[in-house]
Amino acid sequence: MVKVTIWGSLRSATDGQVEVEVDARNFKELLDRLATEYPGLKPQIERGVSLALDGKIYREAWFTEIGPKSEVVLMPYMTGG
């Protein structure tokens, strides 16, 4: 199981939960399971989200592996430059 911190406005889709647990080995599995277990997250996931893994922000890194002790944060898609 992977603990995922839900950031900001995305918490409304997890009934206000700051942290949730899902069974996933990579980002694709994590996003698929989050969309299934928390249907309110699905529209945002489809629009795009950013995931931070151990302090590094990723977007569309589908098969990046996640370890059971990894720090994972789900955020609305981050833009900027």
C-alpha positions in Angstrom: 0.0 0.0 0.0 1.1 3.5 -0.8 0.2 6.5 1.3 -0.8 9.5 -0.8 -1.1 13.0 0.5 -4.0 14.8 -1.2 -3.2 18.4 -1.9 -5.5 21.4 -1.7 -8.7 21.5 -3.6 -8.4 17.8 -4.5 -9.3 16.9 -0.9 -13.0 17.7 -1.5 -13.0 14.5 -3.7 -11.7 12.4 -0.9 -14.3 13.6 1.7 -11.6 15.9 3.1 -9.1 13.2 3.8 -5.6 14.5 3.8 -4.0 11.1 3.3 -5.4 8.0 1.5 -3.9 4.6 0.9 -4.0 2.7 -2.4 -2.3 -0.5 -3.7 -0.1 0.6 -6.6 3.4 0.0 -7.9 3.7 2.9 -10.4 2.0 6.2 -11.2 -0.4 4.7 -13.7 -1.7 2.1 -11.2 -2.0 4.8 -8.5 -4.0 7.2 -10.7 -6.3 4.3 -12.0 -7.0 3.2 -8.4 -7.5 6.7 -7.1 -10.0 7.3 -9.9 -11.9 4.1 -9.0 -11.8 4.5 -5.2 -12.5 8.2 -5.3 -14.7 8.9 -8.4 -14.7 12.6 -7.6 -11.0 12.7 -8.5 -11.5 11.1 -11.9 -12.3 14.4 -13.8 -9.3 16.1 -12.4 -7.1 13.1 -13.1 -8.3 13.1 -16.7 -7.6 16.9 -17.0 -4.2 16.4 -15.5 -2.5 16.1 -12.1 1.0 16.4 -10.8 2.5 13.8 -8.5 5.5 14.4 -6.3 7.5 11.4 -5.4 10.1 11.9 -2.7 10.1 15.6 -3.4 10.4 15.5 -7.2 7.3 16.6 -9.2 6.3 14.4 -12.2 3.6 14.7 -14.8 2.8 11.8 -17.2 5.6 9.6 -15.9 3.2 6.6 -16.0 5.6 3.8 -15.2 7.7 5.5 -12.6 7.9 3.0 -9.8 6.7 3.9 -6.3 8.1 2.1 -3.3 6.0 1.3 -0.2 7.9 3.9 1.9 7.9 6.6 -0.8 6.4 10.0 0.0 3.7 10.6 -2.6 1.7 13.9 -3.0 -1.2 14.3 -5.5 -1.7 17.9 -6.7 -3.6 19.7 -9.4 -1.5 20.0 -12.5 1.3 22.5 -11.9 2.3 24.9 -14.7 4.8 27.6 -14.8 8.2 28.3 -16.1 
